[in-house]
Amino acid sequence: MTDLAWLDAAISGARPQAMAALLRYFRDLDRAEEAFQEASLKALKAWPQNGPPRDPTAWLIMVGRNVAIDAIRREKKSEALPEDDAAFSDLDDAESALVDRLDDAHYRDDILRLLFTCCHPDLPSTQQIALALRVVSGLTVGEIANAFLVSEAAMEQRITRAKRRIAEAGIAFETPGPVERSERLGTVAAMIYLLFNEGYSASGGEVQVRKPLCEEAIRLARLLLRLFPAEPEILGFTALLLLQHARSEARLDADGAIVLLEDQDRGLWNRAMIAEGEALIEKAMRHRRPGAYQLQAAIAALHCTAPSYEETDWVQIDFLYAGLEQAQPSPVVTLNRAVAISKVQGPEAALATIEPLAPKLSGYFHFFGLKGALLAQLGRVADAREAYDRAIALAHTAQEAAHIRLHLDRLAQDAGRGKTWRSKVP
């Protein structure tokens, strides 16, 4: 690791805890962020010369707090500093005392408060993600804008609006009680999952831009896991992200075209990540408190650990999806289960499963892609073509549209030869 690399890693790693503590001190996101930035600039100057401090996080909190207090004093010259701030005038003397005060429990509450602030229910999900990336992860506005494929000015406005709404909402910064914490923890996990999906759903040229979103979501999931190491749903949640991301290198070919799971080169899958995810889900299941994230992770684990696509345990996957339908009923869950049903019971049973979903999924690309594949397997060429045409109209990316056109072309070729094409599930 280069000299600059260790410095960047130390500051980035300390950011969530430092920002959270500064937010607790000053109850103001902008002031906390400015204080951390000033402390980081001082670290860039001091650490290369003096070496890293014993506790980089405590150093950044202490310096950031001093900077913010000085700013407040300049703004309100007549207001005296609180007595306990006097100890922070000498960095060397204060560091050890501050480290003693910032124990794990304190850090835990601070970080949760920061994450809960970014996940305020009054904020749209896009603002939650953007705010978390800026405040918790420290990405620049330009980096976030590139990831979301919007202009930097538009992203700046999005983040500014989010901060304004939080300020206007008058959020209480006290540590939430057990019940509220449990409820908000689910919201935080959902926000991180949205962030992950922003990266995971990318295709073609967007992949390299958006892939860091998946990596950042995994980093935040690990942070949650460190705060709640015995919470089975957080174990399952982290496992789910790892298992899904482990297949990322095989999801597109060299030309950026979509590669289906059954055609992916399993040698490109990240086996270390799969092993870690598998260990986490096994640990979660031992608690015997199954939840939606654990079930999804268990399904992903079965895909990742199958020696080949043909040897996938579809019976067990169908069983797990049935449990997921009960834990988290939704048309998309049922649609995904239909893939397993097609493998276990055949395309006719799967088609019967998804037909009732049509009213709710009339604008969903994957519904018509799956429907077209099932109809093609049943030899209903005209109906399959109609479903595929609808899928193309709903495609979000050029890669999705090209993938469906490939199905249509093969369907036409096989129909011309009087042959039924065993269409793959898209």
C-alpha positions in Angstrom: 0.0 0.0 0.0 1.4 3.4 -1.0 1.9 6.2 1.5 -1.2 8.1 0.2 -3.2 4.9 0.1 -2.9 4.2 3.8 -3.8 7.8 4.6 -6.9 7.6 2.4 -7.9 4.2 3.8 -7.6 5.5 7.4 -9.7 8.6 6.8 -12.3 6.7 4.8 -12.5 4.0 7.4 -12.9 6.5 10.2 -15.6 8.5 8.5 -18.8 6.8 9.7 -17.8 6.9 13.3 -16.4 10.4 13.2 -19.3 11.8 11.3 -21.7 10.2 13.7 -20.0 11.5 16.8 -19.8 15.1 15.3 -23.5 14.9 14.4 -24.2 14.0 18.1 -22.2 17.0 19.2 -23.6 19.6 16.9 -27.1 18.3 15.8 -26.4 19.7 12.3 -25.5 17.6 9.3 -23.8 20.5 7.4 -21.7 21.5 10.4 -20.7 17.9 11.1 -19.7 17.4 7.5 -17.7 20.6 7.4 -15.9 19.8 10.6 -15.0 16.3 9.3 -13.7 17.8 6.1 -11.5 20.3 7.9 -10.2 17.6 10.2 -9.4 15.4 7.2 -7.4 18.3 5.6 -5.4 18.7 8.8 -4.8 14.9 8.8 -3.5 15.1 5.3 -0.9 17.6 6.4 0.0 16.2 9.9 -0.1 12.4 9.5 2.5 12.0 6.7 5.0 14.0 8.8 4.1 12.7 12.3 2.8 9.2 11.5 -0.8 8.0 12.1 -2.2 8.7 15.6 -3.0 5.8 17.9 -6.7 6.1 17.1 -7.4 7.9 13.8 -11.1 8.1 14.5 -10.6 9.8 17.9 -8.1 12.2 16.3 -10.5 13.2 13.6 -13.4 13.6 16.0 -11.3 15.7 18.4 -9.9 18.0 15.7 -13.3 18.3 13.9 -14.9 19.2 17.2 -12.3 21.9 17.8 -12.8 23.3 14.3 -16.5 23.4 14.7 -16.3 25.0 18.2 -14.0 27.7 16.8 -16.5 28.4 14.1 -19.4 28.6 16.5 -17.3 30.9 18.7 -16.6 33.2 15.7 -20.3 33.2 14.9 -21.3 34.0 18.5 -18.4 35.9 20.0 -20.1 36.6 23.2 -20.9 33.0 23.9 -18.4 31.1 26.1 -17.3 27.6 25.4 -18.6 24.8 27.7 -16.1 23.9 30.4 -15.5 20.4 29.1 -14.2 21.8 25.8 -11.1 23.2 27.5 -9.5 19.8 27.5 -9.6 19.7 23.7 -7.2 22.5 23.2 -4.2 20.2 23.5 -4.5 17.3 21.1 -1.8 15.1 22.6 -3.2 15.3 26.1 -6.8 14.8 25.1 -6.5 11.9 22.7 -6.3 9.1 25.2 -9.1 10.5 27.3 -11.3 10.8 24.3 -10.5 7.2 23.2 -11.7 6.0 26.6 -15.0 7.9 26.3 -15.7 6.6 22.8 -16.2 3.0 23.6 -18.0 0.5 21.3 -21.4 1.1 22.7 -21.1 4.8 22.2 -19.9 4.3 18.6 -22.8 1.9 18.0 -25.4 4.4 19.0 -23.7 7.3 17.1 -23.5 5.3 13.9 -27.1 4.1 14.2 -28.2 7.7 14.7 -26.4 8.8 11.6 -27.8 6.0 9.5 -31.3 6.6 10.9 -31.0 10.3 10.0 -30.2 9.4 6.4 -33.2 7.0 6.4 -35.7 9.5 7.6 -39.2 8.4 6.4 -40.0 11.8 5.0 -37.2 11.4 2.4 -37.8 9.7 -0.9 -35.6 6.6 -1.3 -33.4 8.3 -3.9 -32.6 11.1 -1.5 -32.0 8.6 1.3 -29.4 6.8 -0.8 -27.8 10.0 -2.1 -27.5 11.4 1.4 -26.1 8.2 2.8 -23.5 8.1 0.1 -22.5 11.7 0.8 -22.6 11.8 4.6 -21.8 8.2 5.7 -19.7 7.0 2.8 -18.0 10.3 1.8 -18.5 10.0 -1.9 -18.2 13.4 -3.7 -21.3 14.9 -5.3 -19.7 14.2 -8.7 -19.1 10.5 -8.0 -22.7 10.1 -6.8 -24.1 11.9 -9.8 -22.0 9.7 -12.1 -23.3 6.6 -10.4 -26.9 7.7 -10.8 -26.4 9.0 -14.3 -27.6 12.5 -13.5 -25.9 15.9 -13.6 -23.8 17.1 -10.7 -26.1 20.1 -10.3 -29.1 17.8 -10.1 -27.5 15.6 -7.5 -26.4 18.6 -5.5 -30.0 19.8 -5.4 -31.1 16.3 -4.3 -28.7 16.2 -1.4 -29.5 19.8 -0.4 -33.2 19.1 -0.4 -32.6 16.0 1.8 -30.6 17.9 4.3 -33.2 20.7 4.4 -36.1 18.3 5.0 -34.2 16.7 7.9 -33.6 20.1 9.4 -37.2 21.2 9.0 -38.4 17.9 10.5 -36.7 18.6 13.8 -35.4 15.1 14.3 -34.6 14.2 17.9 -31.1 12.9 18.2 -31.5 10.8 21.3 -30.6 7.1 21.1 -33.7 5.2 20.0 -35.2 2.6 22.3 -35.2 -1.2 21.6 -38.5 -1.3 19.7 -37.8 1.8 17.6 -34.3 0.7 17.0 -35.6 -2.7 15.7 -38.0 -1.0 13.4 -35.5 1.5 12.1 -32.9 -1.2 11.6 -35.1 -2.7 8.9 -35.4 0.7 7.2 -31.6 1.1 7.2 -31.2 -2.4 5.7 -33.8 -1.5 3.1 -31.9 1.7 2.2 -28.7 -0.2 1.8 -30.4 -2.8 -0.3 -31.8 -0.1 -2.6 -28.2 1.2 -2.9 -27.0 -2.3 -3.8 -29.7 -2.8 -6.4 -28.8 0.6 -8.0 -25.5 -1.0 -8.9 -26.6 -4.6 -9.4 -29.3 -3.8 -11.9 -26.9 -1.9 -14.2 -25.9 -3.5 -17.5 -23.6 -2.7 -20.4 -21.5 0.4 -20.1 -23.1 1.4 -16.8 -21.6 -1.6 -15.0 -18.2 -0.1 -14.3 -19.7 3.2 -13.1 -22.3 1.5 -10.9 -20.3 -1.4 -9.6 -18.9 0.7 -6.7 -22.4 1.2 -5.4 -22.6 -2.6 -4.8 -19.2 -2.5 -3.0 -20.3 0.5 -0.9 -23.5 -1.3 0.1 -21.5 -4.3 1.2 -19.3 -2.1 3.2 -22.3 -0.6 5.0 -23.8 -4.0 5.5 -20.6 -5.1 7.2 -20.9 -2.0 9.4 -24.4 -3.0 10.4 -23.2 -6.6 11.0 -20.4 -5.3 13.3 -23.0 -3.4 15.3 -25.5 -6.3 15.4 -23.3 -9.5 15.1 -26.0 -11.7 16.6 -29.0 -10.4 14.6 -30.0 -13.2 12.2 -31.6 -10.9 9.6 -28.5 -8.7 9.4 -26.4 -11.9 9.0 -28.7 -13.0 6.2 -28.8 -9.5 4.7 -25.0 -9.3 4.5 -24.8 -12.8 3.1 -27.4 -12.0 0.4 -25.3 -9.0 -0.8 -22.1 -11.0 -0.9 -23.6 -14.0 -2.7 -25.3 -11.8 -5.3 -22.2 -9.7 -5.9 -20.0 -12.8 -6.1 -21.4 -13.5 -9.6 -20.9 -10.0 -10.9 -17.9 -10.7 -13.2 -19.8 -13.3 -15.1 -23.1 -11.5 -15.7 -22.0 -9.8 -18.9 -19.9 -11.0 -21.8 -17.0 -9.1 -23.4 -19.4 -7.1 -25.6 -21.6 -6.1 -22.6 -24.4 -8.5 -23.5 -26.4 -10.1 -20.7 -25.3 -13.7 -19.7 -28.0 -15.8 -18.1 -27.3 -17.7 -14.9 -27.3 -21.0 -16.7 -24.7 -19.8 -19.2 -22.4 -18.0 -16.8 -18.7 -19.1 -16.4 -18.7 -20.2 -12.8 -15.0 -20.0 -12.8 -15.4 -16.2 -12.8 -17.5 -16.3 -9.6 -15.7 -15.0 -6.5 -15.4 -18.2 -4.4 -14.1 -16.4 -1.3 -17.1 -14.1 -1.3 -19.4 -17.1 -1.7 -17.8 -18.9 1.2 -18.2 -15.9 3.4 -21.8 -15.5 2.4 -22.5 -19.2 3.0 -20.9 -19.1 6.4 -23.0 -16.1 7.4 -26.3 -17.6 6.3 -25.5 -20.9 8.1 -24.8 -18.9 11.3 -28.1 -16.9 10.8 -30.2 -20.1 10.3 -28.9 -21.5 13.6 -30.9 -18.8 15.4 -34.1 -20.5 14.1 -35.7 -17.1 13.4 -36.0 -17.1 9.6 -36.7 -13.8 7.9 -37.0 -12.5 4.3 -33.3 -11.7 3.9 -32.2 -15.0 5.3 -34.5 -16.8 2.8 -33.2 -14.8 -0.1 -29.7 -15.5 1.0 -30.4 -19.2 1.3 -31.8 -19.2 -2.3 -28.7 -17.3 -3.6 -26.4 -19.8 -1.7 -28.1 -22.8 -3.5 -27.4 -21.1 -6.8 -23.8 -20.3 -5.9 -22.9 -23.7 -4.5 -24.5 -25.9 -7.2 -21.7 -27.6 -9.3 -23.6 -26.7 -12.4 -26.9 -25.1 -13.5 -28.3 -28.6 -14.3 -27.4 -29.8 -10.7 -29.2 -26.8 -9.0 -31.5 -28.0 -6.2 -34.7 -26.5 -7.7 -37.0 -28.4 -5.3 -35.3 -26.7 -2.3 -35.4 -23.3 -4.1 -39.1 -23.7 -4.7 -39.6 -24.6 -1.0 -37.6 -21.5 0.1 -39.6 -19.2 -2.3 -42.8 -20.6 -0.8 -41.5 -19.5 2.6 -40.5 -16.1 1.2 -44.0 -15.6 -0.2 -45.4 -16.0 3.3 -42.7 -13.8 4.9 -42.7 -11.1 2.3 -45.6 -11.6 -0.2 -45.3 -9.7 -3.5 -45.9 -10.3 -7.2 -42.2 -10.2 -7.9 -41.5 -12.9 -5.3 -44.1 -15.1 -6.9 -42.7 -14.3 -10.4 -39.3 -15.5 -9.2 -40.7 -18.6 -7.7 -42.3 -19.4 -11.0 -38.8 -20.0 -12.5 -38.3 -22.7 -9.9 -41.7 -24.1 -10.5 -40.9 -24.4 -14.2 -37.9 -26.5 -13.4 -39.8 -28.8 -10.9 -43.3 -29.0 -12.4 -42.8 -27.8 -16.0 -43.6 -24.6 -18.0 -47.4 -25.1 -17.9 -47.5 -25.0 -14.1 -45.2 -22.0 -14.0 -47.4 -20.2 -16.6 -50.5 -20.8 -14.5 -48.6 -19.3 -11.5 -47.8 -16.1 -13.2 -51.0 -15.4 -15.1 -52.8 -13.9 -12.1 -49.9 -11.5 -11.7 -50.6 -9.8 -15.1 -52.7 -6.9 -13.7 -50.0 -5.9 -11.1 -47.0 -6.5 -13.4 -48.3 -5.1 -16.6 -45.4 -2.7 -16.8 -42.7 -5.1 -15.6 -40.1 -6.1 -18.2 -39.2 -9.4 -16.4 -42.8 -10.6 -16.3 -43.1 -10.5 -20.1 -39.6 -12.0 -20.5 -40.5 -15.0 -18.4 -44.0 -15.3 -19.9 -42.5 -15.4 -23.4 -40.0 -18.0 -22.4 -42.6 -20.3 -20.9 -44.9 -19.9 -23.9 -42.1 -20.7 -26.2 -41.3 -23.9 -24.3 -45.0 -24.8 -24.7 -44.8 -24.3 -28.4 -47.2 -21.3 -28.4 -45.1 -19.3 -30.8 -47.5 -16.5 -31.6 -48.2 -15.8 -27.9 -44.5 -16.0 -27.1 -43.7 -13.4 -29.8 -46.4 -11.1 -28.4 -45.0 -11.4 -24.9 -41.5 -10.8 -26.1 -42.6 -7.7 -28.0 -44.1 -6.3 -24.9 -40.9 -7.0 -23.0 -38.8 -5.1 -25.5 -41.2 -2.1 -25.2 -40.6 -2.2 -21.4 -36.8 -2.7 -21.5 -34.8 -0.2 -19.4 -31.5 -0.7 -21.2 -30.3 -1.5 -24.7 -28.8 -4.8 -23.3 -32.2 -5.9 -22.1 -33.8 -5.2 -25.4 -31.0 -6.9 -27.3 -31.4 -10.0 -25.1 -35.1 -10.3 -25.9 -34.5 -9.7 -29.6 -32.2 -12.7 -29.5 -35.1 -14.8 -28.2 -37.3 -13.5 -31.0 -34.8 -14.2 -33.7 -34.3 -17.8 -32.5 -38.0 -18.3 -32.1 -38.5 -17.2 -35.7 -35.7 -19.4 -37.0 -37.0 -22.5 -35.2 -40.6 -21.8 -36.2 -39.5 -21.7 -39.8 -37.9 -25.1 -39.4 -41.0 -26.5 -37.7 -39.1 -26.8 -34.4 -40.1 -25.8 -30.9 -37.3 -23.8 -29.3 -36.7 -24.6 -25.6 -36.5 -21.0 -24.7 -34.3 -20.1 -21.7 -35.7 -18.1 -18.9 -34.4 -14.5 -19.2 
